[in-house]
Amino acid sequence: MKCPNCGEEVETGNLFCPKCLEEIPWVPEYNTLETIQNQNKYKKEKRMQHVKEQMKRHNLLRRRRKVILLFLCCVFLAVAILGGYTYLQYWNYHSYAYQYHRAEERLARGNYDKALTFIDRAITLEGNHEEAYRLLSEILVAQNDLEGAIKVMESCLEQFPSSEIIYGELLALYEKNGQPDKIKELMDNCKVTKIRNQFAPYITPDPKIDYETGAYSEKFEVTISGECESYYYTLNGKAPSKESTKYTAPLEIGEGVTELNVIGYNRLGIPSDVIYRKYIVVLKRPDAPKIFPEETSFDKDTFITIQVEDGCICYYAFDEAPTTNSTKYTNPINMPEGMHTLYAFQLGANGQESETAYRTYTLTY
């Protein structure tokens, strides 16, 4: 039988439609009141059961939605955290400031390899920061790699040629590494007056030599002076060093050609420029002495005089060539009797001898 209300097929014996729950009129309309009441009670119970089932399904769906929503939230949060961490790592890897400060931290902890990794990355990102090169040099010094630190600072100086800080650190590295010649080279090439004044102790003044290059006719003594702690020299034209002769007293420059090279060192062992002088000494010979009288024959006692130049010594002898061991002329000479020849020469203050003068006298009574 079909339900008169909705048309749903109803099995025989069912009092209510399973679909719309309407009562099925199996019996005549004249059922008793008790039957009607029972039918209504059954119908109400069926409806309540259906409602409970509907509520149960609704609650189950609602719980499932909550679980799915919570799962989706967790997934979103995980993705957000992972994405944020990944972005942060990416940003840090491409951040000069982050890499630099991590290098500082690793250096402070003594982890020099990691510090090098971070500072290398920082310089790769931005190689125009002076502080990064200085930190790299500091790390290398901590690893006892002075040569490496020096190369870094020399490279940095090429980028920042007017940096007082770089000059100061590079000078300290040269000094620590025992390279006074490199200090001199660095300061010689510095054209910034302010920097040269600031690091004046690293600049060695040139030695002062009281005789200039030139030709001289007398022997003389050369004095070396100045503000250096010590001086070294050569007299053969070769470059001087600390292995050369140390200057302690004035140098005597004699006849001939002398090539003097002098170098000074300050208290830090930094050399000065080499000062060069060339001296040509040609000693002047005194003239031959003049002998008087000019007459040659006499018949009475006569004195012979010799005219000697100022600063010269005269030596004489009769009838033989005189030497410095001969008689020194001081007063007129009594002419000997007979025929004799007087020979005489002068010895100059410069050690040069004149030609020998002579005159023959004849004394007869």
Residue, then its C-alpha position, 0 to 999 in steps of 0.5 A: m500500500k502507498c502512503p496517501n500523503c507522500g506516495e511512499e510504498v508502505e509494507t503491510g502492517n506498518l501504521f506510519c509512513p517511514k518517510c513522512l510519518e503520516e498514519i496509514p489508514w489500514v483500519p476504518e475511520y471508526n477506530t476507538l479512542e484508545t487506538i487513536q491515542n496509541q497511534n499518536k504515541y507511537k508516531k510521537e516516539k518515532r518522531m523523537q527518535h528521528v530528531k535524536e538521530q538527526m541531532k546526533r548526525h549534526n553533532l558528528l558533522r560539527r565535530r568533524r568540521k572542528v577537527i578539520l578546521l583545527f588541522l587546517c589551522c595547524v597546517f597553516l601555522a606550520v607553513a607560516i613558521l617554516g616560511g618565516y624561518t626560511y625567509l629569515q634565513y634567506w634574509n640573513y644570508h644576504s645581509y651584510a650586517y648579520q654576517y658581519h656581526r656573526a663574524e664578530e661573535r665567532l671571533a670573540r668566542g675563538n671560533y676563527d674558522k666560522a668567523l672567517t666564513f661569516i666575514d668572507r660572506a660579508i665582504t662578498l655582499e658588500g666589499n666597500h666597508e673598511e670595517a670588514y677588512r679590518l675585522l678580517s685582518e684581526i681574525l688572521v692575526a688571531q690565527n697568527d697569520l701576520e702575512g695574510a693580515i698584512k696583505v688584507m690591509e694593503s689591499c684595503l689601503e688601495q680602496f681607502p688611501s686616506s684612512e688614518i685607521i688603516y695606516g695605523e693598523l698597517l704600521a702596527l702589523y709591519e712593526k710586529n712582523g719586523q719589517p722596518d723597510k716596509i714601514k719606510e716604503l709605506m710612509d714614503n708613498c703617503k702623500v696625505t700631510k695629516i697622516r704623515n704628521q700623525f705618524a711622524p715617529y715612523i718617519t726617519p729624518d735624513p742624515k745631515i752631512d756638512y760637506e756637499t758634493g764637490a771638488y776640494s784642494e785640501k783634505f777635510e773631515v766630514t761630520i754626520s749629524g741629525e735626529c737619528e739614533s744611529y748612522y752607518y756609512t760606506l766610502n766605496g759607493k755601495a749602499p749602506s745598511k746596518e752591516s756597514t761601518k757605524y759612524t762614531a767620529p768625523l770621517e777624514i776625506g783624503e786625496g782622490v775620489t771618495e763616494l760617501n753613502v750614509i743611512g740613519y735609523n731611528r729608535l724603531g729601526i726604521p731607515s732613512d733615505v740614503i744620502y750620497r756625496k761624492y768628493i774629489v780631492v786634488l791636493k795643491r802642491p806648494d811652489a818650490p821655495k826661493i833661495f837667496p842671495e841670487e849671486t853665486s860667488f862670495d869672498k866673505d862670510t854670507f848667510i843664505t835665506i830661504q823664502v817659505e810659504d805660510g803653513c809650509i815646512c822647508y827641508y834642505a841639504f847641501d850637495e844631496a837631495p833633501t828629505t823630510n829627515s833632512t835639516k828643517y829650515t828655521n833661520p838663515i844658513n851660514m854659507p860653507e867655504g868652497m863650492h857647494t849646492l844647496y837643495a831645498f823643498q817645501l812640505g805643505a799642510n796637505g802633505q804635498e811636497s813642492e819641487t826641489a829648488y837648488r842654488t850653487y854657491t862658491l865661497t873663497y877667502 
